[in-house]
Structures are given as C-alpha cells and as structure tokens.
Amino acid sequence: MRPLEILHDDDSFVAVNKPAGFSTVSERWDHQAPCLIDLLWDLWKQKDPEALKPHVVHRLDKQTSGVILFARNGSAQSHLRQQFMNREVQKRYGALVSDLPSPARGTSIFHVDENPARPGSMRFQSDGKECVTDYRVLEAFRDHSWVEASPSTGRTHQIRMVMAKLKTPCVCDPLYGDGESLFLSSFKKGYRPRKSTVERPLLGRLGLHALSISVLHPVTNQPITIEADFPKDLRATLRQLRRWSRV
C-alpha cells in the first residue's frame, strides 16, 4: 500500500486521491477490510494521537479512483454536504468505456432507484430519483472511448449507469457491463505474451476516475478546485490505447 496522496489539507477539510480497491467507509459485510477513512485517520494519528476521526462528506465506489473530500469537523462537513445536496458542487469524472457513445456529446437524464433483485446495484425506474449528467467524448479508439462526465446530481452508480444506458458501459464494470479486464492483446495486433508468462491485464478494475471537484470553501466561501492525477493503471492503459488503438 503506497502512502495516501493528499491533494489539499487545511483546518476545514482534506482532499485525497483515492486509490482503487478501497471502500470510502467500512463495508457492513466486511469489517476487516481496510477502508479509506480509517487509512486517513491512521495518518492523522501518526502526527496527533488524539486526532478525531475524519467526517464523511461524500463517497466513491470501491473500484473508482480519484479526488474525494473528508471534513475535519462537523461544521465543515455540514457546509460541504449542503453544497452537494443543493447541486452546487462541480464534479468531473473520466470514464474508459466500450465502443463510442452516440451522440458523442450530450446531456443524459433518467430516473433510478435501488434494485431489490440485485442488492448493491441500481435500476432504471421512471418514478425514481432523477439523474442528470453532461458528457463528452475526449478521445475515441477502435473499440473504446475516453469520456468526460459531469454529473449535477449525485446518485449511486450514476456515471456507470449513464454509460450503460448509452450502451457503452465502463470497462471492467461487473454490474452494468461484462466485468472483463482489459488486456493489451485485445487491441494490439500481433501481440502475444511470452510463453513462460501469463498476460496480466492493463486494467483489471472499474475504468472510472474522479478527475476534479469544485466547491466553496467552508470558511472563506471562496471557490476551490481540486484535481487528481491518473493512477498508474489507468495512465498506462490510455498510453497503450493511444499507441495501438487509434481510430
């Protein structure tokens, strides 16, 4: 486990570049697995043994990487959460998806609720909660696209469902896509791994990254934008797609 990448830190809140594979908080079915909030708390306690636990502001899916915020106190938590509830937070995600969304740019609006037939997932439901997302294709490859998505609502799995509704699900999405890992051999013509080795996937987790969040600071009320660089797996995948899978 590499040290957490802290993107912003002051007396009000902290922004972290979340690694894929960690839940935001402890999952009720697996209390033994490390979660992001506890990792951050352990980091704080190294400097101050009496440090209080971080306050949750919002969440990211376990396999999603990117910028996430935690408040240092209840006042900051309330201020930031209210911005999310009022749809005042500007969020940008990058999604690696299968095929090419059509149209390549637009606003997706639909309604969802929890899927009782598949706990932990969502379903399209006409009388459910509204999801509004602007999206645009940034790069097109032969069988994949790199898409920027900006949700104005904050529903569970919203970006994943947008891509699924466009029939271009996020790569490696086990709920709304095929869940299959992405291998270099799938798009580099003539590529064969060495006989003595087993090919490892370029990307073996959900192809979704929280690029940036813009909020008003809880104390100064001034706008602040925090960005998160790509993790190694996603950066390497895009590099190989640009090299071997250009349209």
ROVEX-107769 format. One line per field, with one value per residue (C-alpha): residue in one letter; chain; x, y, z. Coordinates in nm, 4 decimals, always signed. Each point is the difference from the previous one (the first is absolute). Layout:
N
rest = [a;...] .
kette = [A;...] .
xx = [X;...] .
yy = [Y;...] .
zz = [Z;...] .
***
This chain:
247
rest = [m;r;p;l;e;i;l;h;d;d;d;s;f;v;a;v;n;k;p;a;g;f;s;t;v;s;e;r;w;d;h;q;a;p;c;l;i;d;l;l;w;d;l;w;k;q;k;d;p;e;a;l;k;p;h;v;v;h;r;l;d;k;q;t;s;g;v;i;l;f;a;r;n;g;s;a;q;s;h;l;r;q;q;f;m;n;r;e;v;q;k;r;y;g;a;l;v;s;d;l;p;s;p;a;r;g;t;s;i;f;h;v;d;e;n;p;a;r;p;g;s;m;r;f;q;s;d;g;k;e;c;v;t;d;y;r;v;l;e;a;f;r;d;h;s;w;v;e;a;s;p;s;t;g;r;t;h;q;i;r;m;v;m;a;k;l;k;t;p;c;v;c;d;p;l;y;g;d;g;e;s;l;f;l;s;s;f;k;k;g;y;r;p;r;k;s;t;v;e;r;p;l;l;g;r;l;g;l;h;a;l;s;i;s;v;l;h;p;v;t;n;q;p;i;t;i;e;a;d;f;p;k;d;l;r;a;t;l;r;q;l;r;r;w;s;r;v] .
kette = [A;A;A;A;A;A;A;A;A;A;A;A;A;A;A;A;A;A;A;A;A;A;A;A;A;A;A;A;A;A;A;A;A;A;A;A;A;A;A;A;A;A;A;A;A;A;A;A;A;A;A;A;A;A;A;A;A;A;A;A;A;A;A;A;A;A;A;A;A;A;A;A;A;A;A;A;A;A;A;A;A;A;A;A;A;A;A;A;A;A;A;A;A;A;A;A;A;A;A;A;A;A;A;A;A;A;A;A;A;A;A;A;A;A;A;A;A;A;A;A;A;A;A;A;A;A;A;A;A;A;A;A;A;A;A;A;A;A;A;A;A;A;A;A;A;A;A;A;A;A;A;A;A;A;A;A;A;A;A;A;A;A;A;A;A;A;A;A;A;A;A;A;A;A;A;A;A;A;A;A;A;A;A;A;A;A;A;A;A;A;A;A;A;A;A;A;A;A;A;A;A;A;A;A;A;A;A;A;A;A;A;A;A;A;A;A;A;A;A;A;A;A;A;A;A;A;A;A;A;A;A;A;A;A;A;A;A;A;A;A;A;A;A;A;A;A;A] .
xx = [+0.0000;+0.1510;-0.0375;-0.3236;+0.0337;-0.1325;-0.1220;-0.1153;+0.0199;-0.1107;-0.1891;-0.3353;+0.0382;+0.2372;-0.0035;+0.1543;+0.0815;-0.1850;+0.1655;-0.2249;-0.0848;-0.0854;-0.3485;-0.0615;-0.1257;-0.0123;-0.2319;-0.2571;+0.0747;+0.3793;+0.1142;+0.3503;+0.0834;+0.1842;-0.2036;+0.1089;-0.1318;+0.1950;+0.3175;-0.0305;-0.0719;+0.3093;+0.2043;-0.1341;+0.0661;+0.3659;+0.0299;-0.2580;-0.0985;-0.3178;-0.1127;-0.3741;-0.1324;-0.0607;-0.3577;-0.1500;-0.1126;-0.0755;+0.1062;+0.1589;-0.0537;+0.2608;+0.1594;-0.0155;+0.3126;+0.0409;-0.0724;-0.2151;-0.0611;-0.0059;-0.0869;+0.2034;-0.2968;-0.3790;-0.0422;+0.2093;-0.1775;-0.3407;+0.1114;+0.1449;-0.2869;-0.2496;+0.1811;-0.0339;-0.3693;-0.0593;+0.1803;+0.2585;+0.3033;+0.1632;+0.1357;+0.1911;+0.0586;+0.2012;-0.1480;+0.1636;-0.2904;-0.0663;-0.0725;-0.1028;-0.2944;-0.2569;-0.0395;+0.3599;-0.1119;-0.3224;-0.2002;-0.1345;-0.3141;-0.1716;-0.1405;+0.1275;-0.0640;+0.1561;-0.0269;-0.1600;+0.0816;+0.3705;+0.1032;+0.2714;-0.1055;-0.2433;-0.2643;-0.1692;-0.3406;-0.2299;-0.1229;+0.3444;+0.2528;+0.1162;+0.3519;+0.1394;+0.3431;+0.1837;+0.2523;+0.2361;+0.2420;+0.3568;+0.1779;-0.1298;+0.1839;-0.0924;-0.2081;+0.0106;-0.0498;+0.1311;-0.2982;-0.0315;-0.3191;-0.1285;-0.2952;-0.2138;-0.1787;+0.1750;-0.1764;+0.1625;+0.1795;-0.1214;+0.2895;+0.0031;-0.3699;+0.0354;+0.2562;-0.2103;-0.3078;+0.2080;+0.0925;+0.3656;+0.0583;+0.3113;+0.2840;+0.0100;-0.3414;-0.1396;-0.3482;-0.0867;+0.2533;+0.1741;+0.2488;+0.2885;+0.3516;+0.1700;+0.3063;+0.2559;-0.0479;-0.3638;+0.0956;+0.3707;+0.0146;+0.2480;+0.0690;+0.0710;+0.1265;+0.3135;-0.0615;+0.1474;-0.2345;-0.3715;-0.1216;-0.1021;-0.2844;+0.0739;-0.3124;-0.1607;-0.2375;-0.2783;+0.1169;-0.1234;+0.2000;-0.1187;+0.2001;-0.0972;-0.2386;-0.0801;-0.1582;-0.0310;+0.2382;-0.1896;+0.1678;+0.0952;-0.2889;+0.2467;-0.0075;+0.2660;+0.0654;+0.1914;+0.1292;+0.1324;+0.2581;-0.0618;+0.1165;+0.2675;-0.2373;-0.2257;+0.2907;+0.1698;-0.3252;-0.0636;+0.3600;-0.0299;-0.3373;+0.1415;+0.2891;-0.1724;-0.3703;-0.0371;-0.3030] .
yy = [+0.0000;+0.3292;+0.3067;+0.1885;+0.2910;+0.3096;+0.2568;+0.2691;+0.0369;+0.2826;+0.0480;-0.0625;-0.2908;-0.2398;-0.1234;-0.3382;-0.1675;-0.3223;-0.3229;-0.2548;-0.3011;+0.1796;+0.0749;+0.3520;-0.1361;-0.3476;-0.2353;-0.1649;-0.3426;+0.0299;+0.1942;-0.1457;+0.1566;+0.3349;+0.3019;+0.3457;+0.1918;-0.2242;+0.0296;+0.3784;-0.0077;-0.2167;+0.2564;+0.2813;-0.1917;-0.0399;+0.3777;+0.0433;-0.3081;+0.1801;+0.0917;-0.0374;-0.2299;+0.1661;+0.0913;-0.1504;+0.2560;-0.2238;-0.3396;-0.1701;-0.3603;-0.2447;-0.0505;+0.3690;+0.2095;+0.3755;+0.3060;-0.0385;+0.2386;-0.0529;+0.2699;+0.0644;+0.1133;-0.0098;+0.3577;-0.0539;-0.3303;+0.1693;+0.2855;-0.2316;-0.2498;+0.2822;+0.0966;-0.3569;-0.0055;+0.3353;-0.1186;+0.2755;-0.2296;-0.0351;-0.3516;-0.1426;-0.3702;-0.1818;-0.3274;-0.2564;-0.1642;-0.2607;+0.1227;+0.3587;+0.1747;+0.1410;+0.2897;+0.0742;+0.2912;+0.0677;+0.0117;-0.3254;+0.0172;-0.3034;-0.1249;-0.2810;-0.1812;-0.2924;-0.3377;-0.2443;-0.2932;+0.0794;+0.1603;+0.2607;+0.0992;+0.2507;-0.0278;+0.2380;+0.0952;+0.2690;+0.1080;-0.0173;+0.2720;+0.2240;-0.0335;+0.2844;-0.0319;+0.1938;-0.2084;+0.0306;-0.2318;+0.1255;-0.2763;-0.2748;-0.3269;-0.3003;-0.1765;+0.2400;+0.3650;+0.2316;+0.2029;+0.2985;-0.0022;+0.2817;-0.0996;+0.2728;-0.2549;-0.2533;-0.3340;-0.3339;-0.1376;+0.2975;+0.0183;-0.3776;+0.0011;+0.2895;-0.1989;-0.3155;+0.1837;+0.1221;-0.3669;+0.0815;-0.1300;+0.0826;-0.2461;-0.2725;+0.0918;-0.3193;+0.1458;+0.1874;-0.1450;-0.3316;+0.0448;-0.1247;+0.1360;+0.1853;-0.1711;+0.1425;-0.3043;+0.1011;+0.3024;-0.0235;-0.1998;-0.2851;+0.0308;-0.3252;-0.0285;-0.1985;-0.3722;-0.0092;+0.2675;+0.0605;+0.3294;+0.2425;+0.2455;+0.3621;+0.0881;-0.2486;+0.2303;+0.2434;+0.2549;+0.3041;+0.2852;+0.3130;+0.2693;+0.3098;+0.1574;+0.3715;+0.1251;+0.3152;-0.0068;-0.0592;+0.2994;+0.2532;-0.0866;+0.0413;-0.2480;-0.2691;-0.2692;-0.3167;-0.2355;-0.3566;-0.1455;-0.3362;-0.3076;-0.2174;-0.2634;+0.2484;+0.2114;-0.3081;-0.1172;+0.3335;+0.0125;-0.3421;+0.0817;+0.3200;-0.1948;-0.3101;+0.0755;+0.3358;+0.0306] .
zz = [+0.0000;-0.1103;+0.2246;-0.0532;-0.2412;+0.1759;-0.2527;+0.2428;+0.3769;+0.2300;+0.3261;-0.1717;-0.2371;-0.1726;-0.3586;-0.0830;-0.3307;+0.0793;-0.1183;-0.1673;+0.2147;+0.3242;+0.1239;+0.1260;+0.3326;+0.1531;-0.1864;+0.2240;-0.1489;+0.0386;+0.3058;-0.0244;-0.3377;+0.0267;-0.1077;-0.1079;+0.2996;+0.2405;-0.2068;+0.0144;+0.3721;+0.0617;-0.1935;+0.2170;+0.3227;-0.0947;+0.0376;+0.2775;+0.2052;+0.1123;-0.3505;-0.0569;-0.2711;-0.3392;-0.0876;-0.3155;-0.2589;-0.2989;-0.1325;-0.2976;-0.1076;+0.1275;-0.3426;-0.1000;+0.0459;+0.0280;+0.2105;+0.3105;+0.2910;+0.3772;+0.2532;+0.3126;+0.2073;+0.0044;-0.1156;-0.3132;-0.0646;+0.0158;-0.2256;-0.2653;+0.0125;-0.0499;-0.3192;-0.1276;+0.0898;-0.1729;-0.3157;+0.0384;-0.0229;-0.3405;-0.0592;-0.2954;-0.0570;-0.2625;-0.1225;-0.2241;-0.1823;-0.2634;-0.3535;-0.0834;+0.1684;-0.2414;-0.0053;+0.0939;+0.2155;+0.1860;+0.3216;+0.1395;+0.2162;+0.1519;+0.3315;+0.2237;+0.3230;+0.1863;-0.1659;+0.2488;-0.2278;+0.0167;+0.3324;-0.0371;-0.3513;-0.1510;-0.2694;-0.2421;+0.1416;-0.1417;+0.3444;+0.1628;+0.0796;-0.2831;-0.1422;-0.2127;-0.1619;-0.2706;-0.1924;-0.2958;-0.1750;+0.0412;-0.1916;-0.2271;-0.0569;-0.2145;+0.2634;+0.2931;+0.0909;+0.2700;+0.1209;+0.2323;+0.2066;+0.2222;+0.2211;+0.1542;+0.2196;+0.2201;-0.0257;+0.0740;-0.3089;-0.2047;-0.2494;-0.0401;-0.0805;-0.2461;-0.1940;+0.0183;-0.1305;-0.2954;-0.0599;+0.0653;+0.3550;+0.1973;-0.0525;+0.2670;+0.1403;+0.1597;+0.0612;-0.3183;-0.2437;-0.0599;+0.2860;-0.2151;+0.0433;-0.2846;-0.1500;-0.2400;-0.2242;-0.0553;-0.2090;-0.0924;-0.3226;+0.0079;+0.3711;+0.1794;+0.3571;+0.0612;+0.0263;+0.3479;+0.1335;+0.0387;-0.1419;+0.2684;-0.0657;-0.0725;+0.1943;+0.2341;+0.1847;-0.0811;-0.2595;+0.1923;+0.1544;+0.1833;-0.1788;+0.1980;+0.2505;+0.0333;+0.3244;+0.2073;+0.2937;+0.3272;+0.1710;-0.2688;-0.2346;-0.2860;-0.2895;+0.0006;-0.2596;+0.0850;-0.2689;+0.0208;-0.2385;-0.1649;+0.1902;-0.1582;-0.1447;-0.1762;-0.1231;-0.1492;-0.1613;-0.1723;-0.1183;-0.1636;-0.1563;-0.1487;-0.1433;-0.1360;-0.0316;-0.1714;-0.2265] .
***
